[in-house]
Amino acid sequence: MNPWLAYTSGPIVGAAIGWATNWIAVRMLFRPRRERKILGLRFHGLIPKRRADLTRRAAEIIEEELITSGDLRKIVESANLAPPILKIVQERVDRFVADEIRTLPKLVRRFLPRDLPERIKSNFMQEIESVLPRLTEDVIAAIHAKADFKQIVVEKLDAVEVEKLESLVYRLARTELRSIELVGGILGFAIGAFQSLWLWFVR
């Protein structure tokens, strides 16, 4: 056997093995999608196999770390709902007061102060404005108590097919996954080169 072939084959074979091993490892994140038995051994992609646990854990993290009552408060506050709410209330109060005064007998209306409707509306609107902050807090608390964010996330993730999830992961992390495969080839080449160098020294 050509001695140079013996020395160069080690790095080449090592690189091929290292690359192939990492390529298989990356694919085994999702493949096989369903459990299979080969020579008595069970094979099942990591993510399909542990999907229920991963989904539940992801939902817990989102609920505990990403969606909090503080986040809800910021959303509600940034929406600045007070002005439109006050505008709608004021329109309804104006209409209500005007309608109620019209239902009074003319004699009674003559003795009413002219600014009475405005005073009623002003006092009512001041009361509404003072209640709005507390109402906002109550709404946030009610949403946080009633909305099961964890269950919502679980249902959304469960609705995503494994094939679509696999395609999404590969599309988003294609460069990183290829880097993993390349690193395997580089390490395999380095190990093969070290073995060849060792054989050359002990020859």
C-alpha positions as CSV (number, residue, x, y, z in Angstrom):
1,M,0.0,0.0,0.0
2,N,1.2,3.5,-0.9
3,P,2.5,5.0,2.4
4,W,1.2,8.4,1.4
5,L,-2.3,7.0,0.8
6,A,-2.1,5.4,4.3
7,Y,-1.3,8.7,5.8
8,T,-3.8,10.8,3.9
9,S,-6.7,8.4,4.2
10,G,-6.9,8.9,7.9
11,P,-7.8,12.6,7.8
12,I,-10.1,12.1,4.8
13,V,-12.0,9.2,6.4
14,G,-12.1,11.0,9.7
15,A,-13.5,14.1,8.1
16,A,-16.2,12.0,6.3
17,I,-17.1,10.2,9.4
18,G,-17.2,13.4,11.5
19,W,-19.4,15.2,9.0
20,A,-21.7,12.2,8.5
21,T,-22.1,11.7,12.2
22,N,-23.1,15.3,12.8
23,W,-25.4,15.3,9.7
24,I,-27.2,12.2,11.1
25,A,-27.4,13.8,14.5
26,V,-29.0,17.0,13.1
27,R,-31.5,15.0,11.1
28,M,-32.4,12.9,14.1
29,L,-33.7,16.0,15.8
30,F,-36.9,15.3,13.8
31,R,-36.4,11.9,12.1
32,P,-37.8,9.4,12.2
33,R,-41.1,11.3,13.0
34,R,-42.7,8.1,14.2
35,E,-41.0,5.5,16.4
36,R,-39.4,2.7,14.4
37,K,-37.7,-0.6,15.5
38,I,-34.5,-1.6,13.7
39,L,-32.7,-4.7,14.8
40,G,-34.6,-4.5,18.1
41,L,-33.5,-0.9,18.7
42,R,-36.0,1.9,19.0
43,F,-35.4,5.0,16.9
44,H,-37.5,8.2,17.3
45,G,-36.7,11.8,16.5
46,L,-35.9,13.8,19.6
47,I,-38.4,16.6,19.0
48,P,-41.3,14.3,17.9
49,K,-40.6,11.9,20.8
50,R,-40.5,14.7,23.5
51,R,-42.9,17.0,21.8
52,A,-45.5,17.0,24.6
53,D,-42.8,17.7,27.3
54,L,-41.2,20.4,25.1
55,T,-44.6,22.0,24.4
56,R,-45.6,22.1,28.0
57,R,-42.2,23.4,29.1
58,A,-42.2,26.1,26.5
59,A,-45.7,27.2,27.6
60,E,-44.6,27.3,31.2
61,I,-41.6,29.5,30.3
62,I,-43.8,31.9,28.2
63,E,-46.4,32.1,31.0
64,E,-43.8,32.6,33.8
65,E,-41.2,34.8,32.0
66,L,-42.7,36.4,28.9
67,I,-46.4,37.1,29.6
68,T,-46.9,38.8,32.9
69,S,-49.5,41.1,34.4
70,G,-46.9,43.9,33.9
71,D,-46.9,43.2,30.2
72,L,-50.7,43.3,30.1
73,R,-50.7,46.6,31.9
74,K,-48.2,48.1,29.4
75,I,-50.4,46.9,26.5
76,V,-53.5,48.4,28.0
77,E,-51.8,51.6,28.9
78,S,-50.1,52.0,25.6
79,A,-53.4,51.5,23.9
80,N,-54.5,54.7,25.7
81,L,-58.1,53.6,25.9
82,A,-59.2,56.4,28.3
83,P,-59.9,59.2,25.7
84,P,-62.2,57.0,23.5
85,I,-64.0,55.6,26.5
86,L,-64.6,59.0,28.0
87,K,-65.8,60.3,24.6
88,I,-68.3,57.5,24.3
89,V,-69.5,57.9,27.9
90,Q,-69.8,61.7,27.5
91,E,-71.9,61.3,24.4
92,R,-74.2,58.8,26.2
93,V,-74.5,61.1,29.3
94,D,-75.3,64.1,27.1
95,R,-78.0,62.2,25.4
96,F,-79.3,60.7,28.6
97,V,-79.5,64.0,30.5
98,A,-81.1,65.8,27.6
99,D,-83.7,63.0,27.2
100,E,-84.5,62.9,30.9
101,I,-84.9,66.7,31.2
102,R,-87.2,66.7,28.2
103,T,-89.5,64.2,30.0
104,L,-90.0,66.6,32.9
105,P,-93.0,68.9,32.9
106,K,-92.5,72.3,31.4
107,L,-93.2,74.0,34.7
108,V,-90.5,72.0,36.4
109,R,-88.0,72.8,33.6
110,R,-88.6,76.5,34.0
111,F,-87.4,76.4,37.6
112,L,-84.3,74.3,36.9
113,P,-81.0,76.2,36.7
114,R,-79.8,76.6,33.1
115,D,-76.4,75.1,34.0
116,L,-77.9,72.1,35.7
117,P,-77.3,69.7,32.8
118,E,-73.7,70.8,32.5
119,R,-73.1,70.4,36.2
120,I,-74.6,66.9,36.2
121,K,-72.5,65.9,33.2
122,S,-69.3,67.5,34.7
123,N,-69.7,65.7,38.0
124,F,-70.5,62.4,36.3
125,M,-67.5,62.7,34.0
126,Q,-65.2,63.5,36.9
127,E,-66.4,60.4,38.7
128,I,-65.8,58.3,35.6
129,E,-62.3,59.7,35.2
130,S,-61.4,58.9,38.8
131,V,-62.7,55.3,38.4
132,L,-60.9,54.6,35.1
133,P,-57.4,53.7,36.7
134,R,-59.0,51.2,39.1
135,L,-61.2,49.9,36.3
136,T,-58.0,49.3,34.2
137,E,-56.4,47.4,37.0
138,D,-59.6,45.3,37.5
139,V,-59.7,44.5,33.7
140,I,-56.0,43.4,33.7
141,A,-56.5,41.3,36.8
142,A,-59.6,39.6,35.3
143,I,-57.8,38.9,32.0
144,H,-54.8,37.4,33.9
145,A,-57.1,35.3,36.0
146,K,-59.4,34.0,33.3
147,A,-56.9,33.8,30.4
148,D,-55.0,30.5,30.6
149,F,-51.9,31.6,28.6
150,K,-50.2,28.3,29.2
151,Q,-53.1,26.3,27.7
152,I,-53.4,28.7,24.8
153,V,-49.7,28.3,23.9
154,V,-50.0,24.5,24.3
155,E,-52.9,24.4,21.9
156,K,-51.2,26.6,19.4
157,L,-48.0,24.5,19.4
158,D,-49.9,21.3,19.3
159,A,-51.7,22.5,16.2
160,V,-48.4,22.9,14.3
161,E,-47.6,19.8,12.3
162,V,-44.1,18.2,12.9
163,E,-43.3,18.6,9.2
164,K,-44.0,22.3,9.3
165,L,-42.1,22.7,12.5
166,E,-39.1,20.9,11.0
167,S,-39.2,23.0,7.9
168,L,-39.4,26.2,10.0
169,V,-36.4,25.2,12.2
170,Y,-34.3,24.3,9.2
171,R,-35.2,27.5,7.4
172,L,-34.4,29.7,10.4
173,A,-31.2,27.8,11.6
174,R,-29.9,26.5,8.3
175,T,-26.5,28.2,8.6
176,E,-26.1,27.1,12.3
177,L,-27.0,23.5,11.5
178,R,-24.6,23.4,8.6
179,S,-21.9,24.8,10.8
180,I,-22.5,21.9,13.2
181,E,-22.0,19.5,10.3
182,L,-18.9,21.3,9.2
183,V,-17.4,21.3,12.7
184,G,-17.9,17.5,12.8
185,G,-15.9,17.2,9.5
186,I,-13.2,19.5,10.8
187,L,-12.9,17.6,14.1
188,G,-12.9,14.3,12.3
189,F,-10.1,15.5,9.9
190,A,-8.1,16.8,12.9
191,I,-8.4,13.4,14.7
192,G,-7.5,11.5,11.5
193,A,-4.5,13.8,10.9
194,F,-3.3,13.3,14.5
195,Q,-3.5,9.5,14.0
196,S,-1.6,9.7,10.7
197,L,1.0,11.8,12.3
198,W,1.3,9.4,15.2
199,L,1.7,6.5,12.8
200,W,4.4,8.4,10.9
201,F,6.4,9.0,14.1
202,V,6.2,5.4,15.4
203,R,6.9,3.9,12.0
